[in-house]
């Protein structure tokens, strides 16, 4: 599971919640009003037992306001809270945490959340026991 697969899943969910609005990932164009922008703010990996790993991601979704939408924050935030409790990324359902919506003074609403993914690294192939050189040495 990669950051890109998360971003694709977020964009898909935004399309379901707000049909007709565009979703930007790489750059924000000059005329972005009424559309969303997604970015991964932080990511990290920590070790678990043996081959276990934990990846932590933090994402931000920004909605750029149109002029007449100043009172729409609560509706937008409610839709985001309901739509982003969990997210299907690939075949895995990820429960999201630390969901937070913020109205911006810069004509943008912001929604942030965190996701933790637990994985097990592939086991490295072992050398078969038949290839082990065994010798019996008897000490007198």
N, CA, C and O atoms as CSV, one atom per row, in Angstrom:
chain,resi,resn,atom,element,x,y,z
A,1,UNK,N,N,0.852,-1.173,0.000
A,1,UNK,CA,C,0.000,0.000,0.000
A,1,UNK,C,C,0.894,1.231,0.000
A,1,UNK,O,O,1.768,1.377,0.855
A,2,UNK,N,N,0.672,2.100,-0.950
A,2,UNK,CA,C,1.530,3.270,-1.112
A,2,UNK,C,C,0.752,4.556,-0.856
A,2,UNK,O,O,-0.475,4.547,-0.752
A,3,UNK,N,N,1.486,5.660,-0.755
A,3,UNK,CA,C,0.855,6.970,-0.604
A,3,UNK,C,C,-0.037,7.248,-1.813
A,3,UNK,O,O,-1.137,7.780,-1.664
A,4,UNK,N,N,0.430,6.894,-2.997
A,4,UNK,CA,C,-0.364,7.128,-4.200
A,4,UNK,C,C,-1.682,6.363,-4.173
A,4,UNK,O,O,-2.704,6.878,-4.627
A,5,UNK,N,N,-1.671,5.133,-3.644
A,5,UNK,CA,C,-2.926,4.382,-3.565
A,5,UNK,C,C,-3.886,5.035,-2.573
A,5,UNK,O,O,-5.098,4.999,-2.783
A,6,UNK,N,N,-3.370,5.627,-1.501
A,6,UNK,CA,C,-4.211,6.382,-0.574
A,6,UNK,C,C,-4.811,7.603,-1.272
A,6,UNK,O,O,-6.010,7.857,-1.157
A,7,UNK,N,N,-3.991,8.351,-1.987
A,7,UNK,CA,C,-4.459,9.562,-2.659
A,7,UNK,C,C,-5.537,9.220,-3.691
A,7,UNK,O,O,-6.522,9.947,-3.822
A,8,UNK,N,N,-5.355,8.126,-4.416
A,8,UNK,CA,C,-6.369,7.700,-5.382
A,8,UNK,C,C,-7.673,7.351,-4.679
A,8,UNK,O,O,-8.750,7.688,-5.171
A,9,UNK,N,N,-7.587,6.676,-3.529
A,9,UNK,CA,C,-8.790,6.318,-2.772
A,9,UNK,C,C,-9.482,7.561,-2.214
A,9,UNK,O,O,-10.711,7.632,-2.211
A,10,UNK,N,N,-8.716,8.530,-1.747
A,10,UNK,CA,C,-9.282,9.791,-1.238
A,10,UNK,C,C,-9.990,10.530,-2.371
A,10,UNK,O,O,-11.104,11.024,-2.192
A,11,UNK,N,N,-9.350,10.607,-3.531
A,11,UNK,CA,C,-9.949,11.288,-4.687
A,11,UNK,C,C,-11.250,10.599,-5.105
A,11,UNK,O,O,-12.230,11.266,-5.439
A,12,UNK,N,N,-11.258,9.286,-5.086
A,12,UNK,CA,C,-12.471,8.545,-5.433
A,12,UNK,C,C,-13.590,8.860,-4.454
A,12,UNK,O,O,-14.727,9.087,-4.868
A,13,UNK,N,N,-13.282,8.878,-3.157
A,13,UNK,CA,C,-14.301,9.184,-2.151
A,13,UNK,C,C,-14.816,10.612,-2.313
A,13,UNK,O,O,-16.018,10.849,-2.189
A,14,UNK,N,N,-13.927,11.565,-2.588
A,14,UNK,CA,C,-14.367,12.946,-2.819
A,14,UNK,C,C,-15.305,13.034,-4.022
A,14,UNK,O,O,-16.276,13.790,-4.005
A,15,UNK,N,N,-15.012,12.262,-5.057
A,15,UNK,CA,C,-15.881,12.227,-6.235
A,15,UNK,C,C,-17.261,11.681,-5.908
A,15,UNK,O,O,-18.259,12.116,-6.483
A,16,UNK,N,N,-17.321,10.717,-4.976
A,16,UNK,CA,C,-18.616,10.167,-4.548
A,16,UNK,C,C,-19.389,11.178,-3.699
A,16,UNK,O,O,-20.603,11.317,-3.844
A,17,UNK,N,N,-18.683,11.879,-2.817
A,17,UNK,CA,C,-19.335,12.829,-1.917
A,17,UNK,C,C,-19.736,14.126,-2.617
A,17,UNK,O,O,-20.781,14.706,-2.318
A,18,UNK,N,N,-18.896,14.572,-3.549
A,18,UNK,CA,C,-19.103,15.860,-4.215
A,18,UNK,C,C,-18.954,15.691,-5.723
A,18,UNK,O,O,-17.956,16.124,-6.300
A,19,UNK,N,N,-19.939,15.063,-6.366
A,19,UNK,CA,C,-19.814,14.848,-7.817
A,19,UNK,C,C,-19.717,16.175,-8.573
A,19,UNK,O,O,-20.356,17.164,-8.215
A,20,UNK,N,N,-18.920,16.165,-9.603
A,20,UNK,CA,C,-18.762,17.350,-10.429
A,20,UNK,C,C,-17.623,18.262,-10.004
A,20,UNK,O,O,-17.250,19.174,-10.742
A,21,UNK,N,N,-17.066,18.024,-8.816
A,21,UNK,CA,C,-15.934,18.849,-8.378
A,21,UNK,C,C,-14.641,18.137,-8.749
A,21,UNK,O,O,-14.543,16.914,-8.644
A,22,UNK,N,N,-13.662,18.900,-9.179
A,22,UNK,CA,C,-12.369,18.333,-9.550
A,22,UNK,C,C,-11.507,18.130,-8.317
A,22,UNK,O,O,-11.707,18.774,-7.287
A,23,UNK,N,N,-10.536,17.217,-8.438
A,23,UNK,CA,C,-9.586,16.947,-7.359
A,23,UNK,C,C,-8.187,17.117,-7.923
A,23,UNK,O,O,-7.819,16.466,-8.901
A,24,UNK,N,N,-7.405,18.002,-7.299
A,24,UNK,CA,C,-6.028,18.260,-7.725
A,24,UNK,C,C,-5.069,17.584,-6.753
A,24,UNK,O,O,-5.348,17.462,-5.560
A,25,UNK,N,N,-3.930,17.147,-7.294
A,25,UNK,CA,C,-2.938,16.473,-6.464
A,25,UNK,C,C,-1.573,17.151,-6.580
A,25,UNK,O,O,-0.951,17.455,-5.562
A,26,UNK,N,N,-1.112,17.385,-7.766
A,26,UNK,CA,C,0.245,17.898,-7.960
A,26,UNK,C,C,0.345,19.410,-7.799
A,26,UNK,O,O,1.194,19.908,-7.059
A,27,UNK,N,N,-0.517,20.129,-8.487
A,27,UNK,CA,C,-0.486,21.586,-8.464
A,27,UNK,C,C,-1.896,22.120,-8.296
A,27,UNK,O,O,-2.878,21.467,-8.649
A,28,UNK,N,N,-1.971,23.313,-7.753
A,28,UNK,CA,C,-3.251,23.989,-7.618
A,28,UNK,C,C,-3.316,25.042,-8.720
A,28,UNK,O,O,-2.533,25.991,-8.710
A,29,UNK,N,N,-4.236,24.889,-9.668
A,29,UNK,CA,C,-4.315,25.870,-10.755
A,29,UNK,C,C,-4.903,27.189,-10.263
A,29,UNK,O,O,-5.440,27.272,-9.159
A,30,UNK,N,N,-4.794,28.196,-11.085
A,30,UNK,CA,C,-5.263,29.536,-10.721
A,30,UNK,C,C,-6.769,29.569,-10.473
A,30,UNK,O,O,-7.219,30.311,-9.600
A,31,UNK,N,N,-7.543,28.810,-11.192
A,31,UNK,CA,C,-9.007,28.812,-11.047
A,31,UNK,C,C,-9.467,27.539,-10.341
A,31,UNK,O,O,-10.195,26.738,-10.928
A,32,UNK,N,N,-9.058,27.346,-9.102
A,32,UNK,CA,C,-9.376,26.124,-8.353
A,32,UNK,C,C,-10.638,26.253,-7.514
A,32,UNK,O,O,-11.015,25.291,-6.845
A,33,UNK,N,N,-11.304,27.396,-7.523
A,33,UNK,CA,C,-12.483,27.610,-6.692
A,33,UNK,C,C,-13.535,26.535,-6.947
A,33,UNK,O,O,-13.835,26.200,-8.093
A,34,UNK,N,N,-14.090,26.001,-5.859
A,34,UNK,CA,C,-15.121,24.975,-5.958
A,34,UNK,C,C,-14.573,23.572,-6.095
A,34,UNK,O,O,-15.341,22.633,-6.306
A,35,UNK,N,N,-13.263,23.401,-5.982
A,35,UNK,CA,C,-12.635,22.093,-6.155
A,35,UNK,C,C,-11.742,21.750,-4.956
A,35,UNK,O,O,-11.524,22.577,-4.071
A,36,UNK,N,N,-11.230,20.514,-4.950
A,36,UNK,CA,C,-10.430,20.010,-3.837
A,36,UNK,C,C,-8.969,19.809,-4.229
A,36,UNK,O,O,-8.637,19.654,-5.404
A,37,UNK,N,N,-8.121,19.817,-3.231
A,37,UNK,CA,C,-6.695,19.512,-3.378
A,37,UNK,C,C,-6.317,18.525,-2.268
A,37,UNK,O,O,-6.729,18.693,-1.120
A,38,UNK,N,N,-5.537,17.502,-2.610
A,38,UNK,CA,C,-5.108,16.475,-1.647
A,38,UNK,C,C,-3.595,16.481,-1.556
A,38,UNK,O,O,-2.899,16.633,-2.560
A,39,UNK,N,N,-3.088,16.309,-0.325
A,39,UNK,CA,C,-1.647,16.117,-0.176
A,39,UNK,C,C,-1.375,15.254,1.055
A,39,UNK,O,O,-2.146,15.240,2.015
A,40,UNK,N,N,-0.269,14.544,0.995
A,40,UNK,CA,C,0.217,13.784,2.144
A,40,UNK,C,C,1.160,14.710,2.897
A,40,UNK,O,O,2.190,15.124,2.364
A,41,UNK,N,N,0.805,15.035,4.140
A,41,UNK,CA,C,1.615,15.983,4.914
A,41,UNK,C,C,2.804,15.296,5.569
A,41,UNK,O,O,3.904,15.847,5.600
A,42,UNK,N,N,2.587,14.095,6.092
A,42,UNK,CA,C,3.662,13.369,6.776
A,42,UNK,C,C,3.494,11.884,6.541
A,42,UNK,O,O,2.388,11.389,6.327
A,43,UNK,N,N,4.616,11.184,6.586
A,43,UNK,CA,C,4.591,9.733,6.533
A,43,UNK,C,C,5.799,9.196,7.270
A,43,UNK,O,O,6.850,9.836,7.309
A,44,UNK,N,N,5.649,8.021,7.852
A,44,UNK,CA,C,6.752,7.425,8.587
A,44,UNK,C,C,6.540,5.937,8.748
A,44,UNK,O,O,5.437,5.424,8.563
A,45,UNK,N,N,7.608,5.256,9.095
A,45,UNK,CA,C,7.543,3.808,9.293
A,45,UNK,C,C,8.282,3.460,10.570
A,45,UNK,O,O,9.354,3.996,10.847
A,46,UNK,N,N,7.696,2.550,11.349
A,46,UNK,CA,C,8.354,2.081,12.561
A,46,UNK,C,C,8.389,0.556,12.549
A,46,UNK,O,O,7.568,-0.101,11.909
A,47,UNK,N,N,9.353,0.023,13.269
A,47,UNK,CA,C,9.536,-1.420,13.334
A,47,UNK,C,C,8.617,-2.039,14.368
A,47,UNK,O,O,8.329,-1.439,15.404
A,48,UNK,N,N,8.166,-3.237,14.076
A,48,UNK,CA,C,7.416,-4.033,15.027
A,48,UNK,C,C,8.226,-5.274,15.347
A,48,UNK,O,O,9.442,-5.286,15.155
A,49,UNK,N,N,7.584,-6.298,15.821
A,49,UNK,CA,C,8.270,-7.561,16.106
A,49,UNK,C,C,8.623,-8.271,14.807
A,49,UNK,O,O,7.792,-8.392,13.908
A,50,UNK,N,N,9.847,-8.733,14.720
A,50,UNK,CA,C,10.269,-9.487,13.546
A,50,UNK,C,C,10.092,-8.728,12.257
A,50,UNK,O,O,10.716,-7.689,12.038
A,51,UNK,N,N,9.227,-9.261,11.394
A,51,UNK,CA,C,9.000,-8.664,10.076
A,51,UNK,C,C,7.840,-7.673,10.058
A,51,UNK,O,O,7.470,-7.186,8.990
A,52,UNK,N,N,7.263,-7.368,11.207
A,52,UNK,CA,C,6.118,-6.449,11.256
A,52,UNK,C,C,6.575,-5.001,11.113
A,52,UNK,O,O,7.610,-4.602,11.645
A,53,UNK,N,N,5.765,-4.216,10.370
A,53,UNK,CA,C,6.041,-2.801,10.183
A,53,UNK,C,C,4.746,-2.020,10.356
A,53,UNK,O,O,3.659,-2.525,10.073
A,54,UNK,N,N,4.875,-0.780,10.824
A,54,UNK,CA,C,3.724,0.120,10.968
A,54,UNK,C,C,4.041,1.384,10.195
A,54,UNK,O,O,5.050,2.043,10.442
A,55,UNK,N,N,3.168,1.714,9.258
A,55,UNK,CA,C,3.296,2.964,8.511
A,55,UNK,C,C,2.237,3.929,9.000
A,55,UNK,O,O,1.082,3.551,9.193
A,56,UNK,N,N,2.630,5.173,9.199
A,56,UNK,CA,C,1.718,6.219,9.641
A,56,UNK,C,C,1.701,7.319,8.594
A,56,UNK,O,O,2.751,7.798,8.166
A,57,UNK,N,N,0.506,7.715,8.186
A,57,UNK,CA,C,0.327,8.751,7.179
A,57,UNK,C,C,-0.580,9.846,7.730
A,57,UNK,O,O,-1.501,9.565,8.497
A,58,UNK,N,N,-0.321,11.083,7.345
A,58,UNK,CA,C,-1.203,12.213,7.646
A,58,UNK,C,C,-1.546,12.888,6.320
A,58,UNK,O,O,-0.663,13.213,5.526
A,59,UNK,N,N,-2.851,13.093,6.096
A,59,UNK,CA,C,-3.316,13.685,4.848
A,59,UNK,C,C,-4.091,14.962,5.114
A,59,UNK,O,O,-4.648,15.163,6.193
A,60,UNK,N,N,-4.112,15.823,4.097
A,60,UNK,CA,C,-4.896,17.054,4.147
A,60,UNK,C,C,-5.698,17.162,2.854
A,60,UNK,O,O,-5.183,16.959,1.755
A,61,UNK,N,N,-6.982,17.489,3.027
A,61,UNK,CA,C,-7.853,17.782,1.891
A,61,UNK,C,C,-8.257,19.242,2.033
A,61,UNK,O,O,-8.753,19.654,3.081
A,62,UNK,N,N,-8.046,20.019,0.989
A,62,UNK,CA,C,-8.393,21.440,0.998
A,62,UNK,C,C,-9.506,21.660,-0.020
A,62,UNK,O,O,-9.433,21.197,-1.158
A,63,UNK,N,N,-10.535,22.378,0.417
A,63,UNK,CA,C,-11.623,22.767,-0.486
A,63,UNK,C,C,-11.548,24.273,-0.679
A,63,UNK,O,O,-11.608,25.032,0.287
A,64,UNK,N,N,-11.416,24.701,-1.923
A,64,UNK,CA,C,-11.317,26.124,-2.247
A,64,UNK,C,C,-12.716,26.685,-2.471
A,64,UNK,O,O,-13.439,26.245,-3.365
A,65,UNK,N,N,-13.079,27.641,-1.664
A,65,UNK,CA,C,-14.424,28.207,-1.677
A,65,UNK,C,C,-14.729,28.989,-2.939
A,65,UNK,O,O,-13.860,29.599,-3.564
A,66,UNK,N,N,-16.011,28.940,-3.283
A,66,UNK,CA,C,-16.521,29.882,-4.266
A,66,UNK,C,C,-17.069,31.041,-3.454
A,66,UNK,O,O,-17.362,30.869,-2.271
A,67,UNK,N,N,-17.212,32.171,-4.028
A,67,UNK,CA,C,-17.566,33.376,-3.273
A,67,UNK,C,C,-18.818,33.250,-2.426
A,67,UNK,O,O,-18.850,33.776,-1.314
A,68,UNK,N,N,-19.843,32.578,-2.905
A,68,UNK,CA,C,-21.121,32.543,-2.187
A,68,UNK,C,C,-21.235,31.376,-1.219
A,68,UNK,O,O,-22.346,31.053,-0.800
A,69,UNK,N,N,-20.139,30.732,-0.846
A,69,UNK,CA,C,-20.204,29.547,-0.001
A,69,UNK,C,C,-19.719,29.783,1.423
A,69,UNK,O,O,-19.373,28.820,2.107
A,70,UNK,N,N,-19.682,30.987,1.881
A,70,UNK,CA,C,-19.115,31.279,3.184
A,70,UNK,C,C,-19.827,30.580,4.342
A,70,UNK,O,O,-19.192,30.319,5.363
A,71,UNK,N,N,-21.113,30.268,4.224
A,71,UNK,CA,C,-21.843,29.613,5.303
A,71,UNK,C,C,-21.895,28.096,5.136
A,71,UNK,O,O,-22.605,27.438,5.897
A,72,UNK,N,N,-21.190,27.525,4.197
A,72,UNK,CA,C,-21.284,26.105,3.876
A,72,UNK,C,C,-20.315,25.230,4.659
A,72,UNK,O,O,-20.300,24.016,4.456
A,73,UNK,N,N,-19.506,25.802,5.545
A,73,UNK,CA,C,-18.484,25.009,6.227
A,73,UNK,C,C,-19.068,23.836,7.000
A,73,UNK,O,O,-18.548,22.725,6.898
A,74,UNK,N,N,-20.117,24.043,7.759
A,74,UNK,CA,C,-20.663,22.976,8.603
A,74,UNK,C,C,-21.201,21.817,7.771
A,74,UNK,O,O,-21.028,20.655,8.140
A,75,UNK,N,N,-21.840,22.121,6.670
A,75,UNK,CA,C,-22.319,21.063,5.777
A,75,UNK,C,C,-21.157,20.280,5.193
A,75,UNK,O,O,-21.181,19.050,5.167
A,76,UNK,N,N,-20.154,20.982,4.730
A,76,UNK,CA,C,-18.981,20.336,4.134
A,76,UNK,C,C,-18.273,19.478,5.176
A,76,UNK,O,O,-17.914,18.334,4.895
A,77,UNK,N,N,-18.069,20.018,6.375
A,77,UNK,CA,C,-17.381,19.284,7.431
A,77,UNK,C,C,-18.150,18.024,7.802
A,77,UNK,O,O,-17.546,16.969,7.993
A,78,UNK,N,N,-19.463,18.114,7.908
A,78,UNK,CA,C,-20.273,16.938,8.250
A,78,UNK,C,C,-20.146,15.849,7.184
A,78,UNK,O,O,-20.016,14.668,7.508
A,79,UNK,N,N,-20.184,16.250,5.924
A,79,UNK,CA,C,-20.019,15.283,4.832
A,79,UNK,C,C,-18.639,14.631,4.895
A,79,UNK,O,O,-18.511,13.432,4.647
A,80,UNK,N,N,-17.620,15.400,5.221
A,80,UNK,CA,C,-16.263,14.868,5.312
A,80,UNK,C,C,-16.135,13.902,6.496
A,80,UNK,O,O,-15.545,12.831,6.357
A,81,UNK,N,N,-16.679,14.271,7.652
A,81,UNK,CA,C,-16.624,13.373,8.819
A,81,UNK,C,C,-17.305,12.044,8.518
A,81,UNK,O,O,-16.766,10.981,8.827
A,82,UNK,N,N,-18.477,12.105,7.921
A,82,UNK,CA,C,-19.207,10.873,7.618
A,82,UNK,C,C,-18.536,10.063,6.514
A,82,UNK,O,O,-18.510,8.833,6.570
A,83,UNK,N,N,-18.002,10.743,5.523
A,83,UNK,CA,C,-17.414,10.052,4.385
A,83,UNK,C,C,-16.014,9.518,4.619
A,83,UNK,O,O,-15.541,8.668,3.865
A,84,UNK,N,N,-15.341,10.009,5.661
A,84,UNK,CA,C,-13.951,9.601,5.879
A,84,UNK,C,C,-13.714,8.930,7.231
A,84,UNK,O,O,-12.618,9.029,7.783
A,85,UNK,N,N,-14.730,8.244,7.771
A,85,UNK,CA,C,-14.490,7.438,8.968
A,85,UNK,C,C,-13.584,6.262,8.630
A,85,UNK,O,O,-12.722,5.872,9.418
A,86,UNK,N,N,-13.800,5.705,7.442
A,86,UNK,CA,C,-12.976,4.600,6.950
A,86,UNK,C,C,-12.796,4.801,5.450
A,86,UNK,O,O,-13.598,5.468,4.797
A,87,UNK,N,N,-11.744,4.222,4.926
A,87,UNK,CA,C,-11.424,4.398,3.514
A,87,UNK,C,C,-10.950,3.063,2.951
A,87,UNK,O,O,-10.078,2.412,3.525
A,88,UNK,N,N,-11.528,2.667,1.833
A,88,UNK,CA,C,-11.095,1.434,1.180
A,88,UNK,C,C,-9.923,1.761,0.259
A,88,UNK,O,O,-10.074,2.469,-0.736
A,89,UNK,N,N,-8.763,1.237,0.610
A,89,UNK,CA,C,-7.547,1.452,-0.164
A,89,UNK,C,C,-7.151,0.093,-0.728
A,89,UNK,O,O,-6.731,-0.802,0.006
A,90,UNK,N,N,-7.291,-0.043,-2.033
A,90,UNK,CA,C,-7.083,-1.356,-2.639
A,90,UNK,C,C,-8.170,-2.298,-2.129
A,90,UNK,O,O,-9.359,-2.009,-2.267
A,91,UNK,N,N,-7.773,-3.401,-1.551
A,91,UNK,CA,C,-8.715,-4.366,-0.992
A,91,UNK,C,C,-8.870,-4.223,0.516
A,91,UNK,O,O,-9.624,-4.973,1.136
A,92,UNK,N,N,-8.169,-3.276,1.106
A,92,UNK,CA,C,-8.135,-3.139,2.556
A,92,UNK,C,C,-8.975,-1.953,3.024
A,92,UNK,O,O,-8.911,-0.875,2.433
A,93,UNK,N,N,-9.758,-2.146,4.077
A,93,UNK,CA,C,-10.536,-1.074,4.683
A,93,UNK,C,C,-9.720,-0.502,5.834
A,93,UNK,O,O,-9.397,-1.209,6.788
A,94,UNK,N,N,-9.389,0.777,5.740
A,94,UNK,CA,C,-8.545,1.441,6.730
A,94,UNK,C,C,-9.419,2.378,7.564
A,94,UNK,O,O,-10.106,3.240,7.016
A,95,UNK,N,N,-9.393,2.209,8.874
A,95,UNK,CA,C,-10.094,3.124,9.783
A,95,UNK,C,C,-9.220,4.357,9.963
A,95,UNK,O,O,-8.044,4.245,10.308
A,96,UNK,N,N,-9.790,5.520,9.730
A,96,UNK,CA,C,-9.046,6.767,9.831
A,96,UNK,C,C,-9.220,7.353,11.226
A,96,UNK,O,O,-10.223,7.102,11.895
A,97,UNK,N,N,-8.244,8.130,11.655
A,97,UNK,CA,C,-8.332,8.711,12.995
A,97,UNK,C,C,-7.888,10.166,12.968
A,97,UNK,O,O,-7.325,10.646,11.984
A,98,UNK,N,N,-8.154,10.857,14.074
A,98,UNK,CA,C,-7.785,12.267,14.234
A,98,UNK,C,C,-8.379,13.146,13.136
A,98,UNK,O,O,-7.711,14.046,12.628
A,99,UNK,N,N,-9.628,12.885,12.774
A,99,UNK,CA,C,-10.309,13.689,11.761
A,99,UNK,C,C,-10.557,15.090,12.319
A,99,UNK,O,O,-11.060,15.245,13.432
A,100,UNK,N,N,-10.200,16.106,11.532
A,100,UNK,CA,C,-10.376,17.478,11.985
A,100,UNK,C,C,-10.682,18.384,10.800
A,100,UNK,O,O,-9.990,18.355,9.782
A,101,UNK,N,N,-11.729,19.189,10.951
A,101,UNK,CA,C,-12.111,20.150,9.917
A,101,UNK,C,C,-11.871,21.558,10.439
A,101,UNK,O,O,-12.161,21.864,11.595
A,102,UNK,N,N,-11.335,22.413,9.565
A,102,UNK,CA,C,-11.031,23.796,9.955
A,102,UNK,C,C,-11.467,24.757,8.864
A,102,UNK,O,O,-11.099,24.592,7.701
A,103,UNK,N,N,-12.260,25.773,9.243
A,103,UNK,CA,C,-12.562,26.806,8.253
A,103,UNK,C,C,-11.336,27.701,8.119
A,103,UNK,O,O,-10.696,28.034,9.116
A,104,UNK,N,N,-11.017,28.078,6.927
A,104,UNK,CA,C,-9.832,28.912,6.727
A,104,UNK,C,C,-10.193,30.367,6.506
A,104,UNK,O,O,-11.269,30.689,6.002
A,105,UNK,N,N,-9.294,31.224,6.884
A,105,UNK,CA,C,-9.474,32.655,6.619
A,105,UNK,C,C,-9.075,33.003,5.189
A,105,UNK,O,O,-9.301,34.119,4.723
A,106,UNK,N,N,-8.481,32.037,4.504
A,106,UNK,CA,C,-7.962,32.280,3.157
A,106,UNK,C,C,-8.861,31.691,2.071
A,106,UNK,O,O,-8.376,31.256,1.026
A,107,UNK,N,N,-10.171,31.677,2.319
A,107,UNK,CA,C,-11.146,31.166,1.347
A,107,UNK,C,C,-10.943,29.681,1.046
A,107,UNK,O,O,-11.143,29.237,-0.085
A,108,UNK,N,N,-10.546,28.917,2.067
A,108,UNK,CA,C,-10.374,27.479,1.899
A,108,UNK,C,C,-10.766,26.771,3.194
A,108,UNK,O,O,-10.503,27.263,4.292
A,109,UNK,N,N,-11.401,25.603,3.045
A,109,UNK,CA,C,-11.678,24.724,4.179
A,109,UNK,C,C,-10.612,23.645,4.171
A,109,UNK,O,O,-10.170,23.208,3.109
A,110,UNK,N,N,-10.198,23.214,5.364
A,110,UNK,CA,C,-9.180,22.166,5.473
A,110,UNK,C,C,-9.714,21.002,6.287
A,110,UNK,O,O,-10.396,21.186,7.295
A,111,UNK,N,N,-9.388,19.789,5.826
A,111,UNK,CA,C,-9.779,18.570,6.537
A,111,UNK,C,C,-8.536,17.691,6.625
A,111,UNK,O,O,-7.937,17.343,5.607
A,112,UNK,N,N,-8.158,17.339,7.834
A,112,UNK,CA,C,-6.965,16.512,8.026
A,112,UNK,C,C,-7.345,15.216,8.732
A,112,UNK,O,O,-8.315,15.166,9.488
A,113,UNK,N,N,-6.565,14.169,8.472
A,113,UNK,CA,C,-6.774,12.887,9.147
A,113,UNK,C,C,-5.505,12.054,9.054
A,113,UNK,O,O,-4.624,12.306,8.232
A,114,UNK,N,N,-5.440,11.055,9.923
A,114,UNK,CA,C,-4.299,10.148,9.977
A,114,UNK,C,C,-4.759,8.736,9.636
A,114,UNK,O,O,-5.920,8.378,9.831
A,115,UNK,N,N,-3.830,7.949,9.127
A,115,UNK,CA,C,-4.088,6.547,8.814
A,115,UNK,C,C,-2.865,5.729,9.214
A,115,UNK,O,O,-1.730,6.112,8.932
A,116,UNK,N,N,-3.107,4.610,9.868
A,116,UNK,CA,C,-2.040,3.676,10.217
A,116,UNK,C,C,-2.255,2.382,9.452
A,116,UNK,O,O,-3.373,1.873,9.373
A,117,UNK,N,N,-1.188,1.863,8.895
A,117,UNK,CA,C,-1.242,0.623,8.138
A,117,UNK,C,C,-0.209,-0.325,8.731
A,117,UNK,O,O,0.946,0.045,8.945
A,118,UNK,N,N,-0.640,-1.540,8.988
A,118,UNK,CA,C,0.258,-2.550,9.541
A,118,UNK,C,C,0.531,-3.571,8.459
A,118,UNK,O,O,-0.382,-4.019,7.764
A,119,UNK,N,N,1.801,-3.939,8.319
A,119,UNK,CA,C,2.196,-4.854,7.254
A,119,UNK,C,C,3.202,-5.871,7.785
A,119,UNK,O,O,3.856,-5.663,8.806
A,120,UNK,N,N,3.296,-6.956,7.065
A,120,UNK,CA,C,4.258,-7.999,7.375
A,120,UNK,C,C,5.151,-8.166,6.154
A,120,UNK,O,O,4.678,-8.503,5.068
A,121,UNK,N,N,6.440,-7.930,6.339
A,121,UNK,CA,C,7.377,-8.068,5.227
A,121,UNK,C,C,7.438,-9.511,4.762
A,121,UNK,O,O,7.210,-10.441,5.537
A,122,UNK,N,N,7.746,-9.683,3.494
A,122,UNK,CA,C,7.888,-11.036,2.960
A,122,UNK,C,C,9.056,-11.743,3.634
A,122,UNK,O,O,10.085,-11.138,3.934
A,123,UNK,N,N,8.872,-13.013,3.860
A,123,UNK,CA,C,9.920,-13.816,4.473
A,123,UNK,C,C,11.005,-14.091,3.435
A,123,UNK,O,O,10.718,-14.479,2.302
A,124,UNK,N,N,12.237,-13.885,3.837
A,124,UNK,CA,C,13.342,-14.148,2.926
A,124,UNK,C,C,13.516,-15.652,2.758
A,124,UNK,O,O,13.372,-16.411,3.717
A,125,UNK,N,N,13.824,-16.076,1.544
A,125,UNK,CA,C,13.992,-17.513,1.322
A,125,UNK,C,C,15.164,-18.049,2.149
A,125,UNK,O,O,16.233,-17.444,2.226
A,126,UNK,N,N,14.919,-19.185,2.750
A,126,UNK,CA,C,15.964,-19.804,3.566
A,126,UNK,C,C,16.703,-20.847,2.752
A,126,UNK,O,O,16.170,-21.409,1.795
A,127,UNK,N,N,17.923,-21.089,3.146
A,127,UNK,CA,C,18.718,-22.116,2.489
A,127,UNK,C,C,18.237,-23.483,2.976
A,127,UNK,O,O,18.111,-23.697,4.182
A,128,UNK,N,N,17.971,-24.396,2.068
A,128,UNK,CA,C,17.484,-25.704,2.497
A,128,UNK,C,C,18.529,-26.436,3.347
A,128,UNK,O,O,19.733,-26.266,3.158
A,129,UNK,N,N,18.054,-27.229,4.261
A,129,UNK,CA,C,18.939,-27.947,5.180
A,129,UNK,C,C,19.836,-28.951,4.453
A,129,UNK,O,O,20.912,-29.279,4.953
A,130,UNK,N,N,19.422,-29.442,3.291
A,130,UNK,CA,C,20.250,-30.402,2.561
A,130,UNK,C,C,21.588,-29.799,2.139
A,130,UNK,O,O,22.561,-30.526,1.935
A,131,UNK,N,N,21.637,-28.495,2.009
A,131,UNK,CA,C,22.847,-27.832,1.551
A,131,UNK,C,C,23.810,-27.533,2.699
A,131,UNK,O,O,24.921,-27.059,2.461
A,132,UNK,N,N,23.407,-27.799,3.922
A,132,UNK,CA,C,24.261,-27.518,5.067
A,132,UNK,C,C,25.343,-28.593,5.150
A,132,UNK,O,O,25.046,-29.787,5.094
A,133,UNK,N,N,26.580,-28.168,5.283
A,133,UNK,CA,C,27.707,-29.095,5.376
A,133,UNK,C,C,27.813,-29.584,6.821
A,133,UNK,O,O,28.115,-28.806,7.726
A,134,UNK,N,N,27.566,-30.860,7.026
A,134,UNK,CA,C,27.637,-31.429,8.385
A,134,UNK,C,C,28.783,-32.424,8.442
A,134,UNK,O,O,28.983,-33.227,7.531
A,135,UNK,N,N,29.528,-32.350,9.533
A,135,UNK,CA,C,30.653,-33.280,9.760
A,135,UNK,C,C,30.601,-33.715,11.205
A,135,UNK,O,O,30.337,-32.927,12.112
A,136,UNK,N,N,30.858,-34.973,11.386
A,136,UNK,CA,C,30.892,-35.530,12.736
A,136,UNK,C,C,32.348,-35.599,13.158
A,136,UNK,O,O,33.159,-36.277,12.526
A,137,UNK,N,N,32.671,-34.894,14.226
A,137,UNK,CA,C,34.045,-34.896,14.736
A,137,UNK,C,C,34.000,-35.480,16.144
A,137,UNK,O,O,33.268,-35.000,17.010
A,138,UNK,N,N,34.793,-36.520,16.352
A,138,UNK,CA,C,34.837,-37.159,17.676
A,138,UNK,C,C,36.174,-36.784,18.312
A,138,UNK,O,O,37.239,-37.000,17.735
A,139,UNK,N,N,36.089,-36.219,19.510
A,139,UNK,CA,C,37.294,-35.861,20.243
A,139,UNK,C,C,37.638,-36.984,21.189
A,139,UNK,O,O,36.757,-37.542,21.843
A,140,UNK,N,N,38.905,-37.320,21.269
A,140,UNK,CA,C,39.345,-38.384,22.177
A,140,UNK,C,C,39.906,-37.831,23.439
A,140,UNK,O,O,40.323,-38.591,24.314
